[in-house]
Amino acid sequence: MNTSEKIYSGKTKDLYTLPNDNLLLVFKDDVTGEDGVIDPGANTVIGQVEGKGRKSLAMTDHFFKCLHAAGIPTHLVRLDLEQASMEVRRAEPLGKDISGKGGLEFICRTRPWGSFQRRYQNYIGDTTSTLDYLVEITIKDDERGDPLINDDTIVALGLLTRQHLEQAKDLTRRVCRIVESDLSGKGLSLIDMKIEIGFVDEEVVVIDEVSADAMRVMNGEGRVLDHGTLYEKLVHY
């Protein structure tokens, strides 16, 4: 994969153009967190963990194979685990702002946890109760802490049509169920996960990655697994 121009450098990946007009995602070893504590959902890079980028890509490879087997499209063309890189088709992210930046992230929750529990703690009687694949949508905006946005606002601002919004939410639930089923077969439980969705040739597809960087997974003892442990469970199970 011959790269040409770096067009974007994110918290955990760099993005390059390729001569064939596809894009190359190069996964980095950077980790995000707050106050020295690693948190995949945080917006600040606090350090590096050697090999983390390759592990994230290996997990994405694992889950994308599950999605493809279920007939769910992604933008993946090919990947190179040794180089921690993934060639993908160009996609138009859903919900970019007026300057052409940002986009929407789709979160699927199976039970109350994290920011959801903090927001609604006075309304949650049982933290083990099911949320029945509740989908929440946030705006990719680090400066504002990735704020929530509701369906009516998305449609009113013209970010998505109602039809495309429902397609994206349905796709999010389908992905969540597939990932949940795969993890369940390994004795693990999915708490919540986040994906990005985009248009490729007018088709709604899963883009970016599906890895421990974008999900919470619990083992049978009720402990949320860290990035490295989930990698071991998935790749070397």
matplotlib code that plots the C-alpha trace (Angstrom):
import matplotlib.pyplot as plt

x = [0.0, 1.8, 0.7, 0.8, -0.5, -1.5, -4.8, -5.7, -4.2, -6.6, -6.3, -5.8, -5.4, -3.7, -5.4, -3.7, -4.9, -3.9, -3.2, -6.3, -8.4, -9.1, -7.9, -5.4, -6.1, -3.0, -3.7, -1.5, -0.5, -1.9, -4.4, -7.0, -8.0, -8.4, -6.3, -3.9, -6.6, -7.1, -10.6, -11.4, -14.3, -12.1, -11.0, -7.4, -4.4, -2.5, 0.2, 1.0, 0.8, 3.1, 1.3, -2.1, -2.7, -2.2, -4.4, -7.2, -6.9, -6.9, -10.1, -11.6, -10.7, -12.4, -15.6, -15.8, -15.6, -18.6, -20.5, -19.6, -20.8, -24.1, -24.4, -23.6, -21.5, -18.4, -15.9, -13.1, -11.0, -8.0, -5.8, -2.2, -1.8, 2.0, 1.7, -1.3, -3.1, -6.4, -7.3, -10.9, -13.3, -14.0, -17.1, -19.2, -19.6, -23.2, -23.9, -20.9, -21.1, -21.3, -17.5, -17.4, -16.0, -17.2, -20.1, -22.3, -21.5, -24.1, -24.1, -26.0, -26.6, -27.7, -27.8, -27.3, -23.6, -21.1, -22.4, -25.9, -26.0, -24.6, -27.2, -30.2, -29.1, -32.3, -34.4, -32.6, -33.8, -31.8, -28.5, -28.7, -31.9, -31.9, -32.1, -33.2, -30.5, -31.2, -29.5, -28.1, -26.4, -23.6, -21.9, -18.2, -17.0, -14.1, -14.3, -17.9, -17.5, -19.3, -22.8, -26.0, -28.3, -31.9, -33.7, -35.9, -32.9, -30.9, -33.8, -34.6, -30.9, -30.9, -28.1, -30.0, -33.4, -35.8, -35.4, -31.6, -31.7, -33.9, -31.6, -28.6, -30.2, -31.4, -27.9, -26.5, -28.8, -27.9, -24.2, -24.7, -26.6, -23.9, -21.1, -23.0, -23.7, -20.0, -18.9, -21.5, -20.0, -16.8, -18.4, -18.4, -21.2, -21.5, -22.5, -22.4, -20.6, -20.1, -19.9, -19.5, -21.7, -21.2, -22.4, -20.4, -21.9, -25.2, -25.2, -25.3, -22.3, -20.2, -17.0, -13.9, -13.3, -15.1, -12.7, -12.2, -11.6, -15.3, -17.1, -17.4, -17.3, -17.7, -16.5, -18.5, -17.2, -18.6, -15.3, -15.1, -12.2, -9.4, -8.2, -5.4, -7.5, -10.3, -7.8, -6.6, -10.1, -11.0, -7.9, -6.5, -9.7]
y = [0.0, 3.1, 6.2, 9.7, 12.5, 12.6, 14.4, 14.0, 13.0, 11.9, 10.8, 7.1, 7.0, 8.9, 9.1, 9.1, 9.2, 6.4, 6.5, 4.5, 7.2, 4.9, 5.9, 4.4, 4.3, 3.8, 2.8, 4.4, 3.3, 6.4, 6.0, 8.5, 9.2, 11.7, 12.3, 9.6, 6.9, 5.3, 5.8, 5.0, 7.4, 10.4, 13.1, 13.7, 11.6, 10.7, 8.4, 5.3, 1.6, -0.4, -2.6, -1.1, 0.1, -3.4, -4.9, -2.5, -3.3, -7.1, -6.7, -4.6, -7.4, -9.9, -8.0, -6.9, -10.5, -11.2, -8.2, -9.3, -12.9, -11.4, -9.3, -6.0, -3.7, -1.9, 0.3, -2.2, -3.1, -4.9, -4.6, -5.2, -6.2, -5.9, -2.3, -1.6, -0.2, -0.6, 0.4, 1.6, 3.0, 6.7, 7.3, 10.4, 10.5, 11.1, 14.5, 16.7, 20.3, 23.3, 23.4, 19.8, 18.5, 16.3, 13.8, 11.6, 8.7, 6.0, 4.4, 1.2, 0.4, -3.0, -1.8, 1.4, 2.3, 5.2, 8.6, 7.2, 6.2, 9.5, 11.4, 9.4, 8.0, 9.4, 7.4, 4.1, 1.6, -1.4, -1.0, -4.6, -3.9, -4.1, -1.1, -3.2, -1.9, 1.8, 4.0, 7.4, 9.7, 12.2, 14.9, 14.4, 17.6, 17.3, 20.9, 20.4, 16.9, 15.1, 16.3, 14.3, 15.2, 13.9, 12.6, 15.7, 18.0, 15.9, 16.1, 19.7, 20.7, 18.7, 16.4, 13.3, 12.5, 10.7, 7.6, 7.6, 8.2, 5.2, 3.1, 4.2, 3.4, 0.0, -0.8, 0.2, -2.2, -5.0, -4.5, -4.4, -7.7, -9.4, -8.2, -9.2, -12.7, -13.2, -12.0, -14.2, -17.2, -16.4, -15.9, -12.1, -9.5, -6.4, -3.3, -0.7, 0.1, 3.0, 2.9, 5.4, 5.1, 6.7, 6.7, 4.7, 5.0, 6.0, 2.9, 3.2, 1.3, 0.8, 2.8, 3.4, 0.6, -1.8, -2.6, -2.3, 1.4, 1.8, -0.7, -1.8, -5.6, -7.4, -10.8, -13.4, -12.0, -8.5, -6.9, -4.5, -5.7, -3.4, -3.1, -5.7, -8.3, -8.1, -8.5, -11.7, -13.0, -12.3, -13.1, -16.0, -17.5]
z = [0.0, -1.2, 0.6, -0.8, 1.4, 5.0, 5.2, 8.8, 12.2, 14.8, 18.4, 17.5, 13.7, 10.9, 7.5, 4.1, 0.5, -1.9, -5.6, -6.3, -4.5, -1.5, 1.9, 4.3, 8.1, 10.1, 13.7, 16.4, 19.8, 21.4, 24.3, 25.5, 29.1, 31.9, 35.0, 34.0, 33.7, 30.3, 29.0, 25.3, 25.5, 26.5, 24.1, 25.3, 24.4, 27.7, 26.4, 24.4, 24.8, 22.6, 20.1, 20.9, 17.3, 15.9, 18.5, 17.7, 14.0, 14.8, 16.8, 13.9, 11.5, 13.8, 14.1, 10.5, 9.5, 11.7, 10.1, 6.6, 7.4, 8.4, 5.2, 6.8, 4.6, 5.7, 3.9, 4.3, 1.3, 2.9, 6.0, 7.0, 10.6, 10.5, 9.4, 11.5, 8.5, 6.8, 3.2, 2.9, 0.4, 0.7, 2.7, 3.5, 7.3, 8.4, 9.9, 9.1, 10.2, 7.9, 7.5, 6.4, 9.7, 12.5, 12.0, 14.1, 16.4, 17.1, 20.5, 21.3, 25.0, 26.4, 30.0, 32.1, 32.4, 32.2, 31.1, 30.7, 34.3, 35.4, 33.4, 34.5, 37.9, 39.7, 37.3, 37.3, 39.9, 38.7, 36.9, 35.6, 33.8, 30.0, 27.7, 24.8, 22.4, 23.0, 20.4, 21.4, 18.9, 19.7, 17.6, 17.0, 18.7, 21.2, 22.3, 23.4, 24.8, 22.0, 23.0, 22.5, 19.7, 19.3, 16.2, 15.6, 15.7, 13.3, 10.8, 11.5, 10.8, 7.6, 8.8, 7.7, 6.2, 8.5, 6.3, 6.5, 10.2, 10.8, 8.5, 10.5, 13.9, 12.6, 11.4, 14.8, 16.5, 14.1, 14.6, 18.4, 18.3, 16.2, 18.4, 21.5, 20.2, 19.3, 22.8, 24.5, 22.8, 24.6, 28.0, 27.8, 28.0, 25.9, 27.9, 25.2, 21.9, 19.5, 15.8, 12.9, 9.8, 6.4, 2.8, 0.2, -3.3, -1.6, 0.6, 4.4, 5.7, 8.9, 8.8, 10.9, 13.4, 15.7, 18.6, 22.4, 21.7, 21.1, 23.5, 27.1, 27.7, 31.0, 32.0, 34.0, 37.3, 36.5, 35.6, 32.6, 30.5, 29.4, 25.8, 26.1, 27.9, 25.4, 22.6, 24.1, 24.5, 20.9, 19.0, 21.1, 22.4]

ax = plt.figure().add_subplot(projection="3d")
ax.plot(x, y, z, "-o")
ax.set_aspect("equal")
plt.show()
